[in-house]
Amino acid sequence: MREFSGDLGISITPVQLNGDKAGDFWLPMYFTQWFGQSLVTPDARGHDLQIEANRDHDEVRYSPHQPRRLYNPINLENISLVYGRNYEFRVRLADLSGGGPGREDEPVYSAPAPTAICNFKRYIRPKPIEIPNLAKFNDPTAPQDHYQIIRPRLGYPALLFTELGAERAYELLLQDRAEVRAYNEAHQNEEVPNINREYGWFDPDVVAVEITVEVKSLNMDNLESSAARRIRKGAEDAYTLSPAKNKSNFIELYTTVRRFNDVDLTSSQGPRQLGVPLELDIDYIDVPVLRFNQTDDGWINDIFRADATEGRLRLPTARDIRITITPLGKEGDYFGAEWARRGIPLSFDVRAVSQNERNLLVRNPGENLNPADIWRCIYLQSDAYPTSNQTEQQKATGKAEQSPGDMVQRLAKALDLDAKGMSLVARPGHRAIFAAASGIRNTLAPDNSSITFATKSDLAEHWLSVLSFTLHRDWTWDALQLEAFEIERRQKNTRAANWGQWQRVGHIHLSNTININALEDPGPEREFTLLYFIDAVEPKPRRGQFPDTLDLEYRITPAFKVGQEPGNVDSPILLENMTLPVTTPPLQIPKIISAGIALSPYKRNEVYSETEPRQRNLWIEFEHPVENPDDTYFARLLAYAPDPVLTHRYIEDNKPVLLPSGIPVIIPDEPALPVDPEWIRMISPDQAQDSAGLGIMQEMIPAEVPSGERPRHYLLPLPPGLTASSRELFGFFVYEFRVGHKNIWSTARGRFGAELRVTGVQHPAPELSCTTSLGKLKMDVFAPFAVPVHKGRLPNVIRKGNTNVWFLKTRIWCLLYAQAVQADGLDHRNILLDEKPMPLHSPGQNPLTGASMFDPKDPLGHASWNRIEIMGLLRRWGLPLDAPLSVMVVEMLPTKDGGFDRPLSVNLGKERILRTSPLTAVPEVCCEECR
């Protein structure tokens, strides 16, 4: 066949779009694809670069078959297809015989677009880079610190469209084919994998690599992954991402760029220089906390030099790191789109062991850990049984629709946590890990982010020793084992000499999954993790022992990954100086067997004309002394009522009685022990001892006893606010007696034991005093009557105009004495001269106002002797007329109407004495005329 030179047409069948039979006809797109070769002849170059790899007994055979070539394209060298250039295309139609317009013919008819100009851009993404020295396995103890990064290869036909040129690029492809075949044939009998890839050469359009450093965070923490960040920026649609990519828990730390060496493609060695690797060196540095929460990324540049375009790459230790290297093509209009300029990334993981892991639990290096900040012991009381009074209190405080807080809520508030039923969880935005000792029945969440208690009884009536410390490492830090911290405890009674043995009470398990609650606003706080360990300490003493304060110590030991232990770590953390107060009340119950009045010593002056007032106190004898040396007896006033003998009417139970003054007397309700409920009691290390609850009862005063003995007699102090002259002492008291802790630190609710209630307790009556005056004609003696008081008012008086009407129940007698020297002259004696009753004195009235001259609260008894009467009494006893005189008054309780005559002499013992005054000297006269 002779040679033909001309254009050959392509027989095609036009198509209608979408099967629309009424529509226009279109040329199929696959007949218009041109890649620099003839449209009508087979692609011989592409066939040469194909691999036929048929494995037969581990042999690879390459088929020499070539396609049949009936035509040779011409003039292809006159036009080359190169990326970045513009091309004009024209379609000419021919008939069945091949006739039609030639290349030089102009169109006969005008058309909207007889030609088309196309800007040929690259839309083929660069393939992944090659790292020939990439280790198959990463050893954290000896991590790889040097990588050789080679440009990715570009195959046929895309390599022909680069600046290398079609012919030169084809030669490089043939050269790569020869090298691959030679390598495979040389290693066909070795256990080395064959090179089974597309033939290609180093991509000349790749000028740099983008290196993205990502650190692995906790599972489900995907809000800061590279994909999530692009979604927030609008760069990608969340629905277009693959599920695995969208749910990645790798957080992008920083991105940097490294450039390949510049290559002159026109030189003979240019193509070879494309294969020169980029040397990437790695520095592993210890970074305790990656500050993800900082909006400014300046800290990343300061630590990792992320903005540098050359130099060593810095990576943090003790973390799983993913390095993603993406080849970058030329900038400008060379590539058709930005996504095409960015090649296919290659990712690999690295990890390095940290060298310094000190200060795990402190924020700043060199800062001392304060045990009071991370350790507290909590004592919870059982929830109060709901009552109507509690409901009213809720209404009064505006919380009628709310239930009162229970012990789980109180515990959550003390630990700055949230309570949900029987569970404790962290506040939103914070990661918390919980653990508990075996003494507390509980259920932990799968990720240990919450703890649920089995019953409230596991929380009440014993000490909850809570270690709540902060792990100052970010969420990506992963140097500890799953059982990250071992917790040990030892304890002893304060008075014990030696500590007990260290006991392992539990561990804190660090989960590698984050709870969704920690990712909510205002968080997430990725720079730290809150750790909570709850231990139960039994405060009750052993059988046969008295309650004692309890000393505790804890030891916290971090457990680093086996084989990856840092070289510089802290010693186990020792928490000490925790003393817990006694919570067990005394078991002893008081029992009274006798009572009496204790008097101060009797004192008089030298001539026995006066005696000093004697102090009087009520003493009580108990059946047994206090058993615990740290305890003593306490008393508390419950109720008071005036003495019915001293009031005009008696008081009947539960019936209001009106006294003459109109005051109703009602049996008062006895108040409960006003002890602090102590719904929650917290103790910190080195906390000073307090006296919680000690002041709600009065400590009784023990009697002095010989050494080696313990007292059974105790003085009962007067109630608070009363003195020895208070009129409330003309009444009866209701007391309760308890044994309580005095010399040992105790909680308020554990201070006192069971009570003994005693009614009819009466303190010594107020001291009776008298005043005397000796005038020219007579001597007057005045003394106040016993007037009880009820609720601050006088019940036995009625005011009628300017006059007080008194209803007095006692009588006062006055005794007149004269002093005489004993026959031996060694001392003085008093001789009773006379005794007189002291009726109620009627005070005079102020002539101007008509008011009483005396205080209406002080009804006075009055007795008098005239001069002649006194002189007659002295002569009867043969005493000098100038003998010194003294008086003493005695107040008698009523026994019958009118009483007995002369009850202190003739009828002595028939009437009960309420009180007596001291012996009081009658003052001497002031002048000679008064005699």
Order of alpha helices (4+ residues) and beta strands (2+ residues): beta-beta-alpha-beta-beta-beta-beta-alpha-beta-beta-alpha-alpha-beta-alpha-beta-alpha-beta-beta-alpha-beta-beta-alpha-beta-alpha-alpha-beta-beta-beta-beta-beta-beta-beta-beta-beta-beta-beta-beta-beta-beta-beta-beta-beta-beta-beta-beta-beta-beta-beta-beta-beta-beta-beta-beta-beta-beta-alpha-beta-beta-beta
